[in-house]
Amino acid sequence: MAEKWEVSETITRQIGEQTCWQVSLVRPDGNTVNHIMPTSALDWRAAEYGIDPTDTETLMEILLHEPHMAMVDDPQHGSQYADSGPDLWAADNTDTAREAHVARIKDCIVHIDVKGARALDPVRSGHRPDLARIRRMREEVDTSRWLKKYGDLPAPPIPDVPPVSGNPTPSIPTPLRRP
């Protein structure tokens, strides 16, 4: 049976140039454990696992449980999840990666109630997803997964070509408005 931890407080901290949330969790023995995460972590999990970026509850559920997921040390590949499900990079697609990751939360040795935890209100009110940035993050994750699985892209990327000096890119005429 999972050990139940309670969220007691969330504060915003600045660590170097990175804005972070510090979530204080109280264990059954009364000891407090602090979980510090950059505010961008919610955007990353949304991008990595195809989760609605405004679903703060699900994103926090994942982030707070990740440190408690069962892991094993593989001498050849390093630390890996203990279950047989694929990780983010080995999954065939985002849906498969998300399903395996959510299943790991259900098997965690620690359970943290996120839904309705008022102590997480600073995260709920402070999370401002940047959809364009999340789209770029998702493309980066998908490209990295492809490269890990297949070794190269199916077609080389199109290089950025700067305009030739003295020959600027022609502008597109804007139609005149009628009065």
N, C-alpha and C positions, 0 to 999 in steps of 0.2 A: 504494500500500500504506500502511496506517495506521501511524503512529508509535506504538510501544508504550511506555506509561508504567507505572511500578510504584508501588503504594501502599506507603509506608514507615512511616507513623505516623498515628495519629488521637488528638487530644487534645480535651478539653472546655474551652471558653472561655466566659467571661461577657462579653458586649459590651453595655454598658448594662444594661437589664433582660432582654435576650434571651440564653438559653443556646444556644450554638452548638457545632458540631463543626468542628474544623480538620483537614482531611485533607491530609497532605503527600504529594505525588506527585513521583517522580524521573523526569526525562526521560532519553532515551538519552545526552544529552551530559553527564549527571551533575548538572545544575542541578535545584533543588527548586522546585516550584510549590505554593503553599498554596491549597486550596479551602476556603473558610469558608461554612458554611450553618447556618441556624437549625435546631434540632432538630425544629421543627414542619414543616420542608420535606418530610419523609417522609410525614407525615399529609396534607399538601397534594397531593403527587403521587398518593397512594392515592385521594384524593377526586376529583382532576381526571381521572384516567385509569382509574378503576374497578379498581384493583389491590388484591389482598389486602393489607391494612395490616400483616400479619405477615410478608410476603414482603420482608424487608429487602434481600435480594440484588438483586431486580429494582428496587426503589426506589433503591438506591444506584447501580445501573448507569445508571439514567436521570439521576439528579442529577449524577453525576460526568462524564457525557458531554455534558450540555446545553451547557456553555460552548464545546464544540468542534463543535457542529452548524453546517453551512454556512448562512450568512445573506447576504442581499442588502439593499441600501438602496433602498426604493421611495419616490420623491419624494412620492407621494400618500399612502401609508399608513405610511411609516416602515420600520423594520427588519422583515424577514420571512424565513422559512425559504426557502432557495434551491430546494428541491424543489417539485414541484407538489401535494404532499399538503396536506390542510387542517390548519390549526393548531387548537388547543383550542377557540377561539371560533367558527371557521367550520365545524367538523365537524357533520354531522347528528346524531351521537350520540357517546357516550363510547367505544364500541368502535372507531368509525372514527378518532377522535382518538388513541386508544392505538396502533392499528396504524400510523398515519402517524408517530407520535413514535418508536416502537420501530424502524421502518424507518430513520429518521434516524440512530439510534445506529449501525446497521450501516454507514452511509456516512460516519461521522465520520473526520476526518483523524487522530484520536488514538484508540488502543484502550487501555482500562484493565481489567485482569483484576480483577473484583470477587469472583467466587465463590472461596471458599477463601483469600482474602487475610486473613491473621491480623491484619494491622494495622488492619482494620476491626472487630475484635472489640468495641471500646468502643461502636461504633454498634449492633452486634447485641445486646449486653447492655443498653445504655441506652435503646433504643427501646421505649417503652411506648405503643402506639397507644390513643387514647381514641375508642372506636367511636361514641359519641354525638356527639362533636365532629366526627369525620370525616363522619358523616351530615349534620350541619349545613353543613359545608364543601361537600359534594357538592351539596346543595340550592342553595347559593349559586352554585356553578359552573353548574349546570343552568339556574338562573334567569337568570344573566348571559348564557349562550349563547343562550337563548330571546329575551331582550331585544335582543341584538345582531342576531339573525337576523330577528326579526319586529317589533321596535319597542315592543311592549307585551305584557303578559300577557293570556291569553285571558279572564280574569276578574279584577276587582280583588281585591287581598288583603282578607281579613276584618280589620277594625280591632279592636284590643284595646279592649274595653269595660270600664272599671273598674266595680266594684259601686256601686250608688246609695247615697249616704250615708244611714245609718239603716235601710237595707234590705239587710243582708248576704246573701251567697249562701247559700241554705239548705243545711244539711249533710245528707248522706245517712246515714240511721240504720244503725248497724252491728248485724248480728244478734247476739243474745246466744249465748254458747256454753253448751252443756249440760254439767253436771258429769260 
